[in-house]
Amino acid sequence: MTFESAARLITSTVRRRLRPSGEVVRLEAALGRAAAKDIRARMPSPPFDNSAMDGYAVRSRDVRRAVARLKVVEVIPAGRTPSEKIGRCECARIMTGSRAPAGADAVVMRENASAEAGGFVTILRSVRRGENLRFAGEDVKKGALLIPKGSLLGPAELGLAASQGLKSAAVLRRPVVGFFTTGDEVVMPGRRLKSSLIYNANRYTLGAAIAESGCSPLYAGHLSDDERSAASAISSAVARCDALITCGGVSMGDFDIVKKSLRRLGAKFIFERIEMKPGRPTGFALLRGKPVFTLPGNVVSSLLSYELLVSPHLSPHGSGFGRVSRAVSGFTYSKNDSRRHFLRVNVESDDSLVPSARLTGAQGSGILSSMSGYDALAVILEGRVSIRRGSIIKIISRRPKLSRTVTTRGSRR
């Protein structure tokens, strides 16, 4: 199965079974969520003309000369409605954000004025009409589209919503993605590591990747190498999630029991291998109408398979990668097989029009350190390919992620 054919099959299958639904959450909980509908301005912003500076609200015609003496008729702190109309040779002491009084059409900054006894002030600098004023609707007009449906809600978007008096927002529900790790050779971090055992990194890399993509991770536990108990655990987990992922147990070894357990439960595999590197053992099945992704056990293979094939179809945010672009290769690489290779690279821009791409390190499927900090994937197409330093290559860049608190529910078995 080619990479592109597999991606198309996943797209068509998941689209029919996982339809996005919305929920309403408080703004405090909406960071990083995707808007479920358009959010439009219910009122202009700012809602009234106001001062952009601490100073004096004046009639600009009264201060055309460099020095003018005005009577202070009112002090207007932020949040108070002005009670006086500014007349000839009058002004009001005003604070930043305060509503501009009637009659005033500009604000003189405080440092350009000298207060006098008896309620007068000397203006030391002329101002133009509208200077240092923010006008109603200057930022947003009533009815304007503030946040389009599907947009990620970041700090600015939450601020826009709050400025309209909204205390909650309709967001796309996070699909619950259950996931298992596998193998009797793995133990949880924090336990003593005995001979021939390794720590369970997949439980954390995959759980974090699921959360980072905007889904709700549900760690369903660690499957042992016993087919009957694995099938029982999978059967229980699939009832609690929208999609299921297994990590490991899908190669050709005698103890790789995930596919056997799934078939025991009646799962129908759509494909079981993909011509990609890393990630060749990746499979896709349906169990009780729900998508099941069987990812490899090697930590790099599982993480990249998730980012390339699973996240784009489950995440409310869409793909974590941008469009294909070009870069100058800072490395040499040769291949002659039917797989599409994905290499972790860092992209560096200089004065040239095309950025350069350098490998993050060794590219083996177990070299997790090469995943730390990578910002793009070099895409090496199927067949015989020989890349020399300086060659033009295709890359797909990672999109920046919003910071969020990652919480993974489930077993600590």
ChimeraX attribute file (.defattr): number of C-alpha atoms within 10 A of each C-alpha:
attribute: neighborCount
match mode: 1-to-1
recipient: residues
	/A:1	14
	/A:2	14
	/A:3	20
	/A:4	14
	/A:5	12
	/A:6	20
	/A:7	18
	/A:8	11
	/A:9	14
	/A:10	21
	/A:11	16
	/A:12	11
	/A:13	19
	/A:14	18
	/A:15	13
	/A:16	8
	/A:17	13
	/A:18	16
	/A:19	9
	/A:20	14
	/A:21	13
	/A:22	15
	/A:23	12
	/A:24	15
	/A:25	16
	/A:26	13
	/A:27	18
	/A:28	10
	/A:29	12
	/A:30	22
	/A:31	18
	/A:32	22
	/A:33	26
	/A:34	26
	/A:35	26
	/A:36	22
	/A:37	16
	/A:38	13
	/A:39	20
	/A:40	18
	/A:41	19
	/A:42	18
	/A:43	17
	/A:44	19
	/A:45	20
	/A:46	18
	/A:47	19
	/A:48	16
	/A:49	20
	/A:50	24
	/A:51	28
	/A:52	20
	/A:53	20
	/A:54	19
	/A:55	21
	/A:56	29
	/A:57	33
	/A:58	31
	/A:59	25
	/A:60	19
	/A:61	16
	/A:62	19
	/A:63	22
	/A:64	13
	/A:65	13
	/A:66	11
	/A:67	15
	/A:68	16
	/A:69	19
	/A:70	22
	/A:71	18
	/A:72	21
	/A:73	17
	/A:74	20
	/A:75	17
	/A:76	23
	/A:77	16
	/A:78	14
	/A:79	10
	/A:80	10
	/A:81	12
	/A:82	18
	/A:83	12
	/A:84	15
	/A:85	16
	/A:86	23
	/A:87	15
	/A:88	14
	/A:89	15
	/A:90	22
	/A:91	30
	/A:92	25
	/A:93	19
	/A:94	29
	/A:95	23
	/A:96	17
	/A:97	20
	/A:98	21
	/A:99	24
	/A:100	30
	/A:101	23
	/A:102	16
	/A:103	16
	/A:104	23
	/A:105	21
	/A:106	26
	/A:107	30
	/A:108	29
	/A:109	22
	/A:110	17
	/A:111	11
	/A:112	14
	/A:113	18
	/A:114	12
	/A:115	14
	/A:116	13
	/A:117	6
	/A:118	8
	/A:119	11
	/A:120	16
	/A:121	21
	/A:122	17
	/A:123	25
	/A:124	19
	/A:125	16
	/A:126	19
	/A:127	23
	/A:128	15
	/A:129	15
	/A:130	15
	/A:131	16
	/A:132	21
	/A:133	22
	/A:134	22
	/A:135	19
	/A:136	17
	/A:137	15
	/A:138	13
	/A:139	11
	/A:140	19
	/A:141	18
	/A:142	16
	/A:143	12
	/A:144	13
	/A:145	14
	/A:146	18
	/A:147	19
	/A:148	14
	/A:149	16
	/A:150	17
	/A:151	18
	/A:152	23
	/A:153	22
	/A:154	16
	/A:155	12
	/A:156	9
	/A:157	19
	/A:158	21
	/A:159	14
	/A:160	20
	/A:161	21
	/A:162	14
	/A:163	17
	/A:164	19
	/A:165	12
	/A:166	14
	/A:167	13
	/A:168	16
	/A:169	25
	/A:170	21
	/A:171	25
	/A:172	23
	/A:173	21
	/A:174	23
	/A:175	21
	/A:176	19
	/A:177	26
	/A:178	28
	/A:179	28
	/A:180	24
	/A:181	24
	/A:182	24
	/A:183	20
	/A:184	13
	/A:185	14
	/A:186	18
	/A:187	18
	/A:188	15
	/A:189	13
	/A:190	7
	/A:191	8
	/A:192	10
	/A:193	13
	/A:194	9
	/A:195	7
	/A:196	7
	/A:197	13
	/A:198	14
	/A:199	15
	/A:200	18
	/A:201	17
	/A:202	21
	/A:203	22
	/A:204	14
	/A:205	15
	/A:206	24
	/A:207	25
	/A:208	19
	/A:209	18
	/A:210	28
	/A:211	21
	/A:212	22
	/A:213	26
	/A:214	27
	/A:215	22
	/A:216	24
	/A:217	27
	/A:218	23
	/A:219	24
	/A:220	26
	/A:221	19
	/A:222	24
	/A:223	25
	/A:224	21
	/A:225	18
	/A:226	15
	/A:227	19
	/A:228	13
	/A:229	13
	/A:230	20
	/A:231	21
	/A:232	15
	/A:233	18
	/A:234	24
	/A:235	16
	/A:236	11
	/A:237	21
	/A:238	22
	/A:239	13
	/A:240	14
	/A:241	19
	/A:242	20
	/A:243	25
	/A:244	27
	/A:245	25
	/A:246	26
	/A:247	27
	/A:248	25
	/A:249	25
	/A:250	23
	/A:251	19
	/A:252	9
	/A:253	8
	/A:254	8
	/A:255	15
	/A:256	19
	/A:257	24
	/A:258	25
	/A:259	21
	/A:260	17
	/A:261	21
	/A:262	23
	/A:263	14
	/A:264	13
	/A:265	15
	/A:266	12
	/A:267	20
	/A:268	15
	/A:269	18
	/A:270	14
	/A:271	16
	/A:272	19
	/A:273	20
	/A:274	22
	/A:275	21
	/A:276	24
	/A:277	21
	/A:278	25
	/A:279	26
	/A:280	21
	/A:281	24
	/A:282	28
	/A:283	23
	/A:284	23
	/A:285	22
	/A:286	19
	/A:287	19
	/A:288	13
	/A:289	16
	/A:290	19
	/A:291	26
	/A:292	26
	/A:293	25
	/A:294	29
	/A:295	30
	/A:296	24
	/A:297	24
	/A:298	19
	/A:299	24
	/A:300	23
	/A:301	26
	/A:302	27
	/A:303	27
	/A:304	23
	/A:305	24
	/A:306	23
	/A:307	20
	/A:308	17
	/A:309	20
	/A:310	26
	/A:311	22
	/A:312	19
	/A:313	21
	/A:314	27
	/A:315	24
	/A:316	25
	/A:317	22
	/A:318	14
	/A:319	19
	/A:320	18
	/A:321	18
	/A:322	13
	/A:323	10
	/A:324	12
	/A:325	13
	/A:326	15
	/A:327	22
	/A:328	20
	/A:329	24
	/A:330	20
	/A:331	15
	/A:332	13
	/A:333	12
	/A:334	11
	/A:335	16
	/A:336	10
	/A:337	14
	/A:338	14
	/A:339	21
	/A:340	21
	/A:341	19
	/A:342	21
	/A:343	25
	/A:344	24
	/A:345	27
	/A:346	19
	/A:347	22
	/A:348	14
	/A:349	11
	/A:350	8
	/A:351	6
	/A:352	7
	/A:353	8
	/A:354	14
	/A:355	16
	/A:356	22
	/A:357	28
	/A:358	21
	/A:359	20
	/A:360	19
	/A:361	16
	/A:362	14
	/A:363	19
	/A:364	14
	/A:365	19
	/A:366	15
	/A:367	15
	/A:368	18
	/A:369	13
	/A:370	19
	/A:371	19
	/A:372	10
	/A:373	11
	/A:374	19
	/A:375	20
	/A:376	23
	/A:377	23
	/A:378	25
	/A:379	16
	/A:380	23
	/A:381	17
	/A:382	17
	/A:383	12
	/A:384	12
	/A:385	13
	/A:386	12
	/A:387	16
	/A:388	15
	/A:389	13
	/A:390	14
	/A:391	14
	/A:392	17
	/A:393	18
	/A:394	17
	/A:395	27
	/A:396	20
	/A:397	20
	/A:398	16
	/A:399	13
	/A:400	10
	/A:401	12
	/A:402	16
	/A:403	10
	/A:404	14
	/A:405	11
	/A:406	15
	/A:407	12
	/A:408	17
	/A:409	13
	/A:410	13
	/A:411	10
	/A:412	10
	/A:413	10
